[in-house]
Amino acid sequence: MPSTSTYKISEKKCATCSYWTGGREIQVVNLKPYYIKAVSGQFQCLLNPARKVGAVSQCNRWKMWEKID
């Protein structure tokens, strides 16, 4: 079973970005999305296929994965 990491939905990390190709799921707290649980490891960025990124990586083209209110 792969290891996972948890990030707040508002953090500007690759795991919370719409270009992340690794596995992830939203965790809800008090009926609101609060955390993203992402698979740890190196994955290709959809925006820049030559770049391998980890869940904690950052870039200036970050775009929120899902806009959920």
CHARMM-style PDB file with segment names, atoms N, HN, CA, C and O in Angstrom:
ATOM      1  N   MET     1       0.840  -1.175   0.000  1.00  0.00      PROA
ATOM      2  CA  MET     1       0.000   0.000   0.000  1.00  0.00      PROA
ATOM      3  C   MET     1       0.887   1.240   0.000  1.00  0.00      PROA
ATOM      4  O   MET     1       1.773   1.352   0.847  1.00  0.00      PROA
ATOM      5  N   PRO     2       0.672   2.180  -0.932  1.00  0.00      PROA
ATOM      6  CA  PRO     2       1.511   3.374  -1.002  1.00  0.00      PROA
ATOM      7  C   PRO     2       1.255   4.306   0.183  1.00  0.00      PROA
ATOM      8  O   PRO     2       0.156   4.351   0.734  1.00  0.00      PROA
ATOM      9  N   SER     3       2.285   5.039   0.555  1.00  0.00      PROA
ATOM     10  HN  SER     3       3.179   5.003   0.108  1.00  0.00      PROA
ATOM     11  CA  SER     3       2.124   5.991   1.646  1.00  0.00      PROA
ATOM     12  C   SER     3       1.408   7.244   1.145  1.00  0.00      PROA
ATOM     13  O   SER     3       1.459   7.574  -0.040  1.00  0.00      PROA
ATOM     14  N   THR     4       0.748   7.926   2.057  1.00  0.00      PROA
ATOM     15  HN  THR     4       0.707   7.658   3.019  1.00  0.00      PROA
ATOM     16  CA  THR     4       0.010   9.129   1.705  1.00  0.00      PROA
ATOM     17  C   THR     4       0.389  10.272   2.633  1.00  0.00      PROA
ATOM     18  O   THR     4       0.914  10.049   3.724  1.00  0.00      PROA
ATOM     19  N   SER     5       0.124  11.478   2.200  1.00  0.00      PROA
ATOM     20  HN  SER     5      -0.302  11.659   1.314  1.00  0.00      PROA
ATOM     21  CA  SER     5       0.332  12.679   3.000  1.00  0.00      PROA
ATOM     22  C   SER     5      -0.950  13.487   2.962  1.00  0.00      PROA
ATOM     23  O   SER     5      -1.740  13.366   2.025  1.00  0.00      PROA
ATOM     24  N   THR     6      -1.159  14.311   3.978  1.00  0.00      PROA
ATOM     25  HN  THR     6      -0.518  14.410   4.739  1.00  0.00      PROA
ATOM     26  CA  THR     6      -2.378  15.109   4.074  1.00  0.00      PROA
ATOM     27  C   THR     6      -2.030  16.590   4.043  1.00  0.00      PROA
ATOM     28  O   THR     6      -1.107  17.040   4.723  1.00  0.00      PROA
ATOM     29  N   TYR     7      -2.780  17.339   3.246  1.00  0.00      PROA
ATOM     30  HN  TYR     7      -3.529  16.973   2.694  1.00  0.00      PROA
ATOM     31  CA  TYR     7      -2.562  18.777   3.083  1.00  0.00      PROA
ATOM     32  C   TYR     7      -3.881  19.508   3.202  1.00  0.00      PROA
ATOM     33  O   TYR     7      -4.926  18.979   2.823  1.00  0.00      PROA
ATOM     34  N   LYS     8      -3.838  20.732   3.732  1.00  0.00      PROA
ATOM     35  HN  LYS     8      -2.989  21.161   4.041  1.00  0.00      PROA
ATOM     36  CA  LYS     8      -5.043  21.563   3.753  1.00  0.00      PROA
ATOM     37  C   LYS     8      -5.397  21.897   2.316  1.00  0.00      PROA
ATOM     38  O   LYS     8      -4.515  22.048   1.471  1.00  0.00      PROA
ATOM     39  N   ILE     9      -6.664  22.010   2.045  1.00  0.00      PROA
ATOM     40  HN  ILE     9      -7.380  21.887   2.731  1.00  0.00      PROA
ATOM     41  CA  ILE     9      -7.123  22.262   0.684  1.00  0.00      PROA
ATOM     42  C   ILE     9      -6.632  23.609   0.154  1.00  0.00      PROA
ATOM     43  O   ILE     9      -6.558  23.797  -1.060  1.00  0.00      PROA
ATOM     44  N   SER    10      -6.295  24.549   1.043  1.00  0.00      PROA
ATOM     45  HN  SER    10      -6.355  24.396   2.029  1.00  0.00      PROA
ATOM     46  CA  SER    10      -5.851  25.885   0.640  1.00  0.00      PROA
ATOM     47  C   SER    10      -4.340  25.994   0.410  1.00  0.00      PROA
ATOM     48  O   SER    10      -3.871  27.024  -0.076  1.00  0.00      PROA
ATOM     49  N   GLU    11      -3.568  24.952   0.748  1.00  0.00      PROA
ATOM     50  HN  GLU    11      -3.949  24.116   1.143  1.00  0.00      PROA
ATOM     51  CA  GLU    11      -2.114  24.993   0.556  1.00  0.00      PROA
ATOM     52  C   GLU    11      -1.775  24.951  -0.932  1.00  0.00      PROA
ATOM     53  O   GLU    11      -2.390  24.203  -1.692  1.00  0.00      PROA
ATOM     54  N   LYS    12      -0.805  25.748  -1.340  1.00  0.00      PROA
ATOM     55  HN  LYS    12      -0.306  26.356  -0.723  1.00  0.00      PROA
ATOM     56  CA  LYS    12      -0.392  25.778  -2.747  1.00  0.00      PROA
ATOM     57  C   LYS    12       0.729  24.771  -2.981  1.00  0.00      PROA
ATOM     58  O   LYS    12       1.876  25.143  -3.230  1.00  0.00      PROA
ATOM     59  N   LYS    13       0.381  23.507  -2.899  1.00  0.00      PROA
ATOM     60  HN  LYS    13      -0.551  23.205  -2.697  1.00  0.00      PROA
ATOM     61  CA  LYS    13       1.299  22.390  -3.130  1.00  0.00      PROA
ATOM     62  C   LYS    13       0.838  21.648  -4.380  1.00  0.00      PROA
ATOM     63  O   LYS    13      -0.312  21.788  -4.796  1.00  0.00      PROA
ATOM     64  N   CYS    14       1.717  20.871  -4.972  1.00  0.00      PROA
ATOM     65  HN  CYS    14       2.651  20.757  -4.634  1.00  0.00      PROA
ATOM     66  CA  CYS    14       1.338  20.106  -6.163  1.00  0.00      PROA
ATOM     67  C   CYS    14       0.192  19.140  -5.882  1.00  0.00      PROA
ATOM     68  O   CYS    14      -0.621  18.883  -6.770  1.00  0.00      PROA
ATOM     69  N   ALA    15       0.110  18.604  -4.682  1.00  0.00      PROA
ATOM     70  HN  ALA    15       0.770  18.813  -3.961  1.00  0.00      PROA
ATOM     71  CA  ALA    15      -0.954  17.657  -4.345  1.00  0.00      PROA
ATOM     72  C   ALA    15      -2.334  18.296  -4.400  1.00  0.00      PROA
ATOM     73  O   ALA    15      -3.325  17.590  -4.591  1.00  0.00      PROA
ATOM     74  N   THR    16      -2.427  19.613  -4.237  1.00  0.00      PROA
ATOM     75  HN  THR    16      -1.623  20.186  -4.081  1.00  0.00      PROA
ATOM     76  CA  THR    16      -3.714  20.299  -4.262  1.00  0.00      PROA
ATOM     77  C   THR    16      -3.966  20.996  -5.600  1.00  0.00      PROA
ATOM     78  O   THR    16      -4.969  21.692  -5.755  1.00  0.00      PROA
ATOM     79  N   CYS    17      -3.078  20.818  -6.551  1.00  0.00      PROA
ATOM     80  HN  CYS    17      -2.263  20.252  -6.425  1.00  0.00      PROA
ATOM     81  CA  CYS    17      -3.155  21.486  -7.851  1.00  0.00      PROA
ATOM     82  C   CYS    17      -3.929  20.634  -8.868  1.00  0.00      PROA
ATOM     83  O   CYS    17      -3.931  19.406  -8.787  1.00  0.00      PROA
ATOM     84  N   SER    18      -4.573  21.296  -9.809  1.00  0.00      PROA
ATOM     85  HN  SER    18      -4.571  22.294  -9.875  1.00  0.00      PROA
ATOM     86  CA  SER    18      -5.341  20.563 -10.818  1.00  0.00      PROA
ATOM     87  C   SER    18      -4.448  19.806 -11.800  1.00  0.00      PROA
ATOM     88  O   SER    18      -4.936  18.936 -12.521  1.00  0.00      PROA
ATOM     89  N   TYR    19      -3.160  20.116 -11.842  1.00  0.00      PROA
ATOM     90  HN  TYR    19      -2.763  20.823 -11.255  1.00  0.00      PROA
ATOM     91  CA  TYR    19      -2.235  19.440 -12.757  1.00  0.00      PROA
ATOM     92  C   TYR    19      -1.553  18.222 -12.131  1.00  0.00      PROA
ATOM     93  O   TYR    19      -0.695  17.610 -12.768  1.00  0.00      PROA
ATOM     94  N   TRP    20      -1.910  17.862 -10.916  1.00  0.00      PROA
ATOM     95  HN  TRP    20      -2.607  18.358 -10.399  1.00  0.00      PROA
ATOM     96  CA  TRP    20      -1.333  16.710 -10.210  1.00  0.00      PROA
ATOM     97  C   TRP    20      -1.878  15.420 -10.802  1.00  0.00      PROA
ATOM     98  O   TRP    20      -3.091  15.284 -10.964  1.00  0.00      PROA
ATOM     99  N   THR    21      -1.005  14.468 -11.129  1.00  0.00      PROA
ATOM    100  HN  THR    21      -0.020  14.579 -10.998  1.00  0.00      PROA
ATOM    101  CA  THR    21      -1.456  13.204 -11.724  1.00  0.00      PROA
ATOM    102  C   THR    21      -1.497  12.051 -10.729  1.00  0.00      PROA
ATOM    103  O   THR    21      -1.978  10.968 -11.063  1.00  0.00      PROA
ATOM    104  N   GLY    22      -1.006  12.262  -9.529  1.00  0.00      PROA
ATOM    105  HN  GLY    22      -0.615  13.142  -9.258  1.00  0.00      PROA
ATOM    106  CA  GLY    22      -1.025  11.210  -8.514  1.00  0.00      PROA
ATOM    107  C   GLY    22      -2.413  11.031  -7.914  1.00  0.00      PROA
ATOM    108  O   GLY    22      -3.308  11.852  -8.117  1.00  0.00      PROA
ATOM    109  N   GLY    23      -2.569   9.961  -7.185  1.00  0.00      PROA
ATOM    110  HN  GLY    23      -1.843   9.294  -7.020  1.00  0.00      PROA
ATOM    111  CA  GLY    23      -3.850   9.691  -6.543  1.00  0.00      PROA
ATOM    112  C   GLY    23      -4.100  10.619  -5.367  1.00  0.00      PROA
ATOM    113  O   GLY    23      -3.167  11.005  -4.663  1.00  0.00      PROA
ATOM    114  N   ARG    24      -5.355  10.974  -5.156  1.00  0.00      PROA
ATOM    115  HN  ARG    24      -6.113  10.660  -5.727  1.00  0.00      PROA
ATOM    116  CA  ARG    24      -5.728  11.825  -4.021  1.00  0.00      PROA
ATOM    117  C   ARG    24      -7.229  11.735  -3.778  1.00  0.00      PROA
ATOM    118  O   ARG    24      -7.997  11.297  -4.634  1.00  0.00      PROA
ATOM    119  N   GLU    25      -7.618  12.164  -2.579  1.00  0.00      PROA
ATOM    120  HN  GLU    25      -6.994  12.520  -1.883  1.00  0.00      PROA
ATOM    121  CA  GLU    25      -9.029  12.200  -2.223  1.00  0.00      PROA
ATOM    122  C   GLU    25      -9.269  13.351  -1.262  1.00  0.00      PROA
ATOM    123  O   GLU    25      -8.372  13.767  -0.528  1.00  0.00      PROA
ATOM    124  N   ILE    26     -10.487  13.856  -1.278  1.00  0.00      PROA
ATOM    125  HN  ILE    26     -11.216  13.518  -1.873  1.00  0.00      PROA
ATOM    126  CA  ILE    26     -10.857  14.957  -0.389  1.00  0.00      PROA
ATOM    127  C   ILE    26     -11.380  14.379   0.916  1.00  0.00      PROA
ATOM    128  O   ILE    26     -12.169  13.434   0.923  1.00  0.00      PROA
ATOM    129  N   GLN    27     -10.923  14.968   2.030  1.00  0.00      PROA
ATOM    130  HN  GLN    27     -10.282  15.735   2.025  1.00  0.00      PROA
ATOM    131  CA  GLN    27     -11.459  14.615   3.334  1.00  0.00      PROA
ATOM    132  C   GLN    27     -12.314  15.783   3.814  1.00  0.00      PROA
ATOM    133  O   GLN    27     -11.915  16.944   3.721  1.00  0.00      PROA
ATOM    134  N   VAL    28     -13.481  15.458   4.323  1.00  0.00      PROA
ATOM    135  HN  VAL    28     -13.805  14.515   4.398  1.00  0.00      PROA
ATOM    136  CA  VAL    28     -14.458  16.459   4.731  1.00  0.00      PROA
ATOM    137  C   VAL    28     -14.465  16.580   6.251  1.00  0.00      PROA
ATOM    138  O   VAL    28     -14.410  15.580   6.966  1.00  0.00      PROA
ATOM    139  N   VAL    29     -14.534  17.834   6.740  1.00  0.00      PROA
ATOM    140  HN  VAL    29     -14.578  18.647   6.160  1.00  0.00      PROA
ATOM    141  CA  VAL    29     -14.651  18.118   8.168  1.00  0.00      PROA
ATOM    142  C   VAL    29     -15.856  19.036   8.340  1.00  0.00      PROA
ATOM    143  O   VAL    29     -15.934  20.084   7.698  1.00  0.00      PROA
ATOM    144  N   ASN    30     -16.786  18.653   9.192  1.00  0.00      PROA
ATOM    145  HN  ASN    30     -16.722  17.802   9.713  1.00  0.00      PROA
ATOM    146  CA  ASN    30     -18.013  19.425   9.420  1.00  0.00      PROA
ATOM    147  C   ASN    30     -18.737  19.747   8.115  1.00  0.00      PROA
ATOM    148  O   ASN    30     -19.191  20.871   7.903  1.00  0.00      PROA
ATOM    149  N   LEU    31     -18.834  18.752   7.253  1.00  0.00      PROA
ATOM    150  HN  LEU    31     -18.465  17.839   7.425  1.00  0.00      PROA
ATOM    151  CA  LEU    31     -19.545  18.841   5.973  1.00  0.00      PROA
ATOM    152  C   LEU    31     -18.930  19.817   4.981  1.00  0.00      PROA
ATOM    153  O   LEU    31     -19.616  20.261   4.060  1.00  0.00      PROA
ATOM    154  N   LYS    32     -17.656  20.166   5.142  1.00  0.00      PROA
ATOM    155  HN  LYS    32     -17.099  19.806   5.891  1.00  0.00      PROA
ATOM    156  CA  LYS    32     -16.952  21.040   4.200  1.00  0.00      PROA
ATOM    157  C   LYS    32     -15.621  20.397   3.822  1.00  0.00      PROA
ATOM    158  O   LYS    32     -14.977  19.783   4.673  1.00  0.00      PROA
ATOM    159  N   PRO    33     -15.194  20.526   2.566  1.00  0.00      PROA
ATOM    160  CA  PRO    33     -13.885  19.992   2.179  1.00  0.00      PROA
ATOM    161  C   PRO    33     -12.792  20.731   2.938  1.00  0.00      PROA
ATOM    162  O   PRO    33     -12.790  21.961   2.994  1.00  0.00      PROA
ATOM    163  N   TYR    34     -11.858  19.976   3.524  1.00  0.00      PROA
ATOM    164  HN  TYR    34     -11.860  18.977   3.478  1.00  0.00      PROA
ATOM    165  CA  TYR    34     -10.841  20.604   4.353  1.00  0.00      PROA
ATOM    166  C   TYR    34      -9.431  20.098   4.049  1.00  0.00      PROA
ATOM    167  O   TYR    34      -8.485  20.885   4.013  1.00  0.00      PROA
ATOM    168  N   TYR    35      -9.285  18.802   3.831  1.00  0.00      PROA
ATOM    169  HN  TYR    35     -10.053  18.162   3.859  1.00  0.00      PROA
ATOM    170  CA  TYR    35      -7.981  18.196   3.575  1.00  0.00      PROA
ATOM    171  C   TYR    35      -7.974  17.459   2.243  1.00  0.00      PROA
ATOM    172  O   TYR    35      -9.011  17.011   1.754  1.00  0.00      PROA
ATOM    173  N   ILE    36      -6.788  17.346   1.674  1.00  0.00      PROA
ATOM    174  HN  ILE    36      -5.946  17.710   2.072  1.00  0.00      PROA
ATOM    175  CA  ILE    36      -6.565  16.469   0.532  1.00  0.00      PROA
ATOM    176  C   ILE    36      -5.526  15.451   0.958  1.00  0.00      PROA
ATOM    177  O   ILE    36      -4.442  15.803   1.422  1.00  0.00      PROA
ATOM    178  N   LYS    37      -5.870  14.201   0.796  1.00  0.00      PROA
ATOM    179  HN  LYS    37      -6.751  13.916   0.419  1.00  0.00      PROA
ATOM    180  CA  LYS    37      -4.966  13.095   1.111  1.00  0.00      PROA
ATOM    181  C   LYS    37      -4.374  12.631  -0.219  1.00  0.00      PROA
ATOM    182  O   LYS    37      -5.096  12.114  -1.072  1.00  0.00      PROA
ATOM    183  N   ALA    38      -3.062  12.813  -0.398  1.00  0.00      PROA
ATOM    184  HN  ALA    38      -2.476  13.233   0.295  1.00  0.00      PROA
ATOM    185  CA  ALA    38      -2.410  12.521  -1.674  1.00  0.00      PROA
ATOM    186  C   ALA    38      -1.373  11.411  -1.524  1.00  0.00      PROA
ATOM    187  O   ALA    38      -0.734  11.273  -0.481  1.00  0.00      PROA
ATOM    188  N   VAL    39      -1.222  10.634  -2.570  1.00  0.00      PROA
ATOM    189  HN  VAL    39      -1.741  10.746  -3.418  1.00  0.00      PROA
ATOM    190  CA  VAL    39      -0.225   9.569  -2.614  1.00  0.00      PROA
ATOM    191  C   VAL    39       1.166  10.194  -2.706  1.00  0.00      PROA
ATOM    192  O   VAL    39       1.391  11.094  -3.515  1.00  0.00      PROA
ATOM    193  N   SER    40       2.085   9.724  -1.890  1.00  0.00      PROA
ATOM    194  HN  SER    40       1.902   8.992  -1.233  1.00  0.00      PROA
ATOM    195  CA  SER    40       3.462  10.229  -1.923  1.00  0.00      PROA
ATOM    196  C   SER    40       4.216   9.592  -3.078  1.00  0.00      PROA
ATOM    197  O   SER    40       3.923   8.463  -3.473  1.00  0.00      PROA
ATOM    198  N   GLY    41       5.173  10.306  -3.608  1.00  0.00      PROA
ATOM    199  HN  GLY    41       5.411  11.222  -3.287  1.00  0.00      PROA
ATOM    200  CA  GLY    41       5.980   9.802  -4.710  1.00  0.00      PROA
ATOM    201  C   GLY    41       6.215  10.863  -5.758  1.00  0.00      PROA
ATOM    202  O   GLY    41       5.810  12.013  -5.590  1.00  0.00      PROA
ATOM    203  N   GLN    42       6.868  10.481  -6.836  1.00  0.00      PROA
ATOM    204  HN  GLN    42       7.197   9.547  -6.973  1.00  0.00      PROA
ATOM    205  CA  GLN    42       7.161  11.390  -7.944  1.00  0.00      PROA
ATOM    206  C   GLN    42       6.211  11.106  -9.101  1.00  0.00      PROA
ATOM    207  O   GLN    42       6.042   9.957  -9.509  1.00  0.00      PROA
ATOM    208  N   PHE    43       5.592  12.163  -9.627  1.00  0.00      PROA
ATOM    209  HN  PHE    43       5.730  13.097  -9.296  1.00  0.00      PROA
ATOM    210  CA  PHE    43       4.648  12.038 -10.728  1.00  0.00      PROA
ATOM    211  C   PHE    43       4.933  13.113 -11.758  1.00  0.00      PROA
ATOM    212  O   PHE    43       5.560  14.126 -11.450  1.00  0.00      PROA
ATOM    213  N   GLN    44       4.471  12.891 -12.985  1.00  0.00      PROA
ATOM    214  HN  GLN    44       3.962  12.067 -13.235  1.00  0.00      PROA
ATOM    215  CA  GLN    44       4.630  13.895 -14.037  1.00  0.00      PROA
ATOM    216  C   GLN    44       3.605  14.997 -13.852  1.00  0.00      PROA
ATOM    217  O   GLN    44       2.455  14.737 -13.498  1.00  0.00      PROA
ATOM    218  N   CYS    45       4.023  16.218 -14.091  1.00  0.00      PROA
ATOM    219  HN  CYS    45       4.957  16.430 -14.379  1.00  0.00      PROA
ATOM    220  CA  CYS    45       3.116  17.368 -14.067  1.00  0.00      PROA
ATOM    221  C   CYS    45       2.397  17.424 -15.415  1.00  0.00      PROA
ATOM    222  O   CYS    45       3.039  17.320 -16.460  1.00  0.00      PROA
ATOM    223  N   LEU    46       1.078  17.586 -15.402  1.00  0.00      PROA
ATOM    224  HN  LEU    46       0.556  17.671 -14.553  1.00  0.00      PROA
ATOM    225  CA  LEU    46       0.325  17.670 -16.657  1.00  0.00      PROA
ATOM    226  C   LEU    46       0.660  18.935 -17.443  1.00  0.00      PROA
ATOM    227  O   LEU    46       0.587  18.943 -18.671  1.00  0.00      PROA
ATOM    228  N   LEU    47       1.024  19.995 -16.741  1.00  0.00      PROA
ATOM    229  HN  LEU    47       1.083  19.989 -15.743  1.00  0.00      PROA
ATOM    230  CA  LEU    47       1.345  21.255 -17.395  1.00  0.00      PROA
ATOM    231  C   LEU    47       2.722  21.222 -18.048  1.00  0.00      PROA
ATOM    232  O   LEU    47       2.916  21.774 -19.131  1.00  0.00      PROA
ATOM    233  N   ASN    48       3.673  20.575 -17.387  1.00  0.00      PROA
ATOM    234  HN  ASN    48       3.515  20.127 -16.508  1.00  0.00      PROA
ATOM    235  CA  ASN    48       5.034  20.485 -17.883  1.00  0.00      PROA
ATOM    236  C   ASN    48       5.477  19.021 -17.811  1.00  0.00      PROA
ATOM    237  O   ASN    48       6.039  18.610 -16.796  1.00  0.00      PROA
ATOM    238  N   PRO    49       5.241  18.223 -18.855  1.00  0.00      PROA
ATOM    239  CA  PRO    49       5.522  16.787 -18.817  1.00  0.00      PROA
ATOM    240  C   PRO    49       6.998  16.429 -18.560  1.00  0.00      PROA
ATOM    241  O   PRO    49       7.294  15.311 -18.140  1.00  0.00      PROA
ATOM    242  N   ALA    50       7.904  17.351 -18.803  1.00  0.00      PROA
ATOM    243  HN  ALA    50       7.663  18.259 -19.144  1.00  0.00      PROA
ATOM    244  CA  ALA    50       9.316  17.079 -18.554  1.00  0.00      PROA
ATOM    245  C   ALA    50       9.663  17.180 -17.070  1.00  0.00      PROA
ATOM    246  O   ALA    50      10.769  16.817 -16.671  1.00  0.00      PROA
ATOM    247  N   ARG    51       8.741  17.663 -16.257  1.00  0.00      PROA
ATOM    248  HN  ARG    51       7.842  17.958 -16.581  1.00  0.00      PROA
ATOM    249  CA  ARG    51       8.997  17.889 -14.838  1.00  0.00      PROA
ATOM    250  C   ARG    51       8.363  16.792 -13.989  1.00  0.00      PROA
ATOM    251  O   ARG    51       7.173  16.503 -14.116  1.00  0.00      PROA
ATOM    252  N   LYS    52       9.166  16.189 -13.129  1.00  0.00      PROA
ATOM    253  HN  LYS    52      10.133  16.423 -13.026  1.00  0.00      PROA
ATOM    254  CA  LYS    52       8.670  15.221 -12.150  1.00  0.00      PROA
ATOM    255  C   LYS    52       8.478  15.976 -10.837  1.00  0.00      PROA
ATOM    256  O   LYS    52       9.380  16.679 -10.382  1.00  0.00      PROA
ATOM    257  N   VAL    53       7.302  15.830 -10.232  1.00  0.00      PROA
ATOM    258  HN  VAL    53       6.569  15.260 -10.602  1.00  0.00      PROA
ATOM    259  CA  VAL    53       6.994  16.564  -9.011  1.00  0.00      PROA
ATOM    260  C   VAL    53       6.539  15.627  -7.907  1.00  0.00      PROA
ATOM    261  O   VAL    53       6.013  14.544  -8.163  1.00  0.00      PROA
ATOM    262  N   GLY    54       6.749  16.062  -6.684  1.00  0.00      PROA
ATOM    263  HN  GLY    54       7.176  16.942  -6.476  1.00  0.00      PROA
ATOM    264  CA  GLY    54       6.245  15.365  -5.514  1.00  0.00      PROA
ATOM    265  C   GLY    54       5.050  16.118  -4.964  1.00  0.00      PROA
ATOM    266  O   GLY    54       4.752  17.222  -5.421  1.00  0.00      PROA
ATOM    267  N   ALA    55       4.370  15.550  -4.007  1.00  0.00      PROA
ATOM    268  HN  ALA    55       4.612  14.654  -3.636  1.00  0.00      PROA
ATOM    269  CA  ALA    55       3.167  16.169  -3.451  1.00  0.00      PROA
ATOM    270  C   ALA    55       3.458  17.522  -2.813  1.00  0.00      PROA
ATOM    271  O   ALA    55       2.587  18.392  -2.794  1.00  0.00      PROA
ATOM    272  N   VAL    56       4.662  17.715  -2.291  1.00  0.00      PROA
ATOM    273  HN  VAL    56       5.370  17.008  -2.306  1.00  0.00      PROA
ATOM    274  CA  VAL    56       4.999  18.980  -1.616  1.00  0.00      PROA
ATOM    275  C   VAL    56       5.658  19.993  -2.540  1.00  0.00      PROA
ATOM    276  O   VAL    56       5.980  21.099  -2.106  1.00  0.00      PROA
ATOM    277  N   SER    57       5.863  19.643  -3.794  1.00  0.00      PROA
ATOM    278  HN  SER    57       5.601  18.745  -4.147  1.00  0.00      PROA
ATOM    279  CA  SER    57       6.477  20.575  -4.740  1.00  0.00      PROA
ATOM    280  C   SER    57       5.552  21.764  -4.977  1.00  0.00      PROA
ATOM    281  O   SER    57       4.346  21.696  -4.741  1.00  0.00      PROA
ATOM    282  N   GLN    58       6.153  22.854  -5.450  1.00  0.00      PROA
ATOM    283  HN  GLN    58       7.133  22.909  -5.641  1.00  0.00      PROA
ATOM    284  CA  GLN    58       5.385  24.057  -5.748  1.00  0.00      PROA
ATOM    285  C   GLN    58       5.860  24.644  -7.063  1.00  0.00      PROA
ATOM    286  O   GLN    58       6.997  24.419  -7.479  1.00  0.00      PROA
ATOM    287  N   CYS    59       4.976  25.407  -7.725  1.00  0.00      PROA
ATOM    288  HN  CYS    59       4.053  25.590  -7.387  1.00  0.00      PROA
ATOM    289  CA  CYS    59       5.375  26.173  -8.897  1.00  0.00      PROA
ATOM    290  C   CYS    59       4.483  27.408  -8.994  1.00  0.00      PROA
ATOM    291  O   CYS    59       3.485  27.513  -8.282  1.00  0.00      PROA
ATOM    292  N   ASN    60       4.836  28.329  -9.861  1.00  0.00      PROA
ATOM    293  HN  ASN    60       5.647  28.244 -10.439  1.00  0.00      PROA
ATOM    294  CA  ASN    60       4.071  29.563  -9.958  1.00  0.00      PROA
ATOM    295  C   ASN    60       2.819  29.419 -10.835  1.00  0.00      PROA
ATOM    296  O   ASN    60       2.099  30.399 -11.022  1.00  0.00      PROA
ATOM    297  N   ARG    61       2.549  28.257 -11.364  1.00  0.00      PROA
ATOM    298  HN  ARG    61       3.134  27.460 -11.212  1.00  0.00      PROA
ATOM    299  CA  ARG    61       1.355  28.027 -12.183  1.00  0.00      PROA
ATOM    300  C   ARG    61       0.308  27.187 -11.460  1.00  0.00      PROA
ATOM    301  O   ARG    61      -0.542  26.558 -12.092  1.00  0.00      PROA
ATOM    302  N   TRP    62       0.376  27.183 -10.144  1.00  0.00      PROA
ATOM    303  HN  TRP    62       1.066  27.693  -9.631  1.00  0.00      PROA
ATOM    304  CA  TRP    62      -0.567  26.404  -9.333  1.00  0.00      PROA
ATOM    305  C   TRP    62      -1.997  26.835  -9.618  1.00  0.00      PROA
ATOM    306  O   TRP    62      -2.289  28.026  -9.724  1.00  0.00      PROA
ATOM    307  N   LYS    63      -2.883  25.855  -9.741  1.00  0.00      PROA
ATOM    308  HN  LYS    63      -2.645  24.887  -9.654  1.00  0.00      PROA
ATOM    309  CA  LYS    63      -4.304  26.111  -9.965  1.00  0.00      PROA
ATOM    310  C   LYS    63      -5.081  25.141  -9.072  1.00  0.00      PROA
ATOM    311  O   LYS    63      -4.836  23.935  -9.103  1.00  0.00      PROA
ATOM    312  N   MET    64      -6.014  25.665  -8.279  1.00  0.00      PROA
ATOM    313  HN  MET    64      -6.213  26.645  -8.254  1.00  0.00      PROA
ATOM    314  CA  MET    64      -6.748  24.840  -7.324  1.00  0.00      PROA
ATOM    315  C   MET    64      -7.398  23.646  -8.027  1.00  0.00      PROA
ATOM    316  O   MET    64      -7.986  23.787  -9.099  1.00  0.00      PROA
ATOM    317  N   TRP    65      -7.283  22.477  -7.411  1.00  0.00      PROA
ATOM    318  HN  TRP    65      -6.805  22.362  -6.540  1.00  0.00      PROA
ATOM    319  CA  TRP    65      -7.778  21.231  -7.984  1.00  0.00      PROA
ATOM    320  C   TRP    65      -9.272  21.314  -8.264  1.00  0.00      PROA
ATOM    321  O   TRP    65      -9.695  21.096  -9.400  1.00  0.00      PROA
ATOM    322  N   GLU    66     -10.056  21.615  -7.281  1.00  0.00      PROA
ATOM    323  HN  GLU    66      -9.713  21.791  -6.358  1.00  0.00      PROA
ATOM    324  CA  GLU    66     -11.511  21.716  -7.431  1.00  0.00      PROA
ATOM    325  C   GLU    66     -11.978  22.934  -6.650  1.00  0.00      PROA
ATOM    326  O   GLU    66     -11.536  23.169  -5.525  1.00  0.00      PROA
ATOM    327  N   LYS    67     -12.858  23.691  -7.242  1.00  0.00      PROA
ATOM    328  HN  LYS    67     -13.217  23.500  -8.155  1.00  0.00      PROA
ATOM    329  CA  LYS    67     -13.439  24.833  -6.538  1.00  0.00      PROA
ATOM    330  C   LYS    67     -14.730  24.343  -5.892  1.00  0.00      PROA
ATOM    331  O   LYS    67     -15.769  24.261  -6.548  1.00  0.00      PROA
ATOM    332  N   ILE    68     -14.660  24.020  -4.614  1.00  0.00      PROA
ATOM    333  HN  ILE    68     -13.817  24.086  -4.081  1.00  0.00      PROA
ATOM    334  CA  ILE    68     -15.804  23.481  -3.886  1.00  0.00      PROA
ATOM    335  C   ILE    68     -16.135  24.438  -2.745  1.00  0.00      PROA
ATOM    336  O   ILE    68     -15.269  24.752  -1.928  1.00  0.00      PROA
ATOM    337  N   ASP    69     -17.353  24.892  -2.685  1.00  0.00      PROA
ATOM    338  HN  ASP    69     -18.056  24.637  -3.348  1.00  0.00      PROA
ATOM    339  CA  ASP    69     -17.782  25.798  -1.605  1.00  0.00      PROA
ATOM    340  C   ASP    69     -18.574  25.057  -0.569  1.00  0.00      PROA
ATOM    341  OT1 ASP    69     -19.017  25.653   0.412  1.00  0.00      PROA
TER     342      ASP     69
END
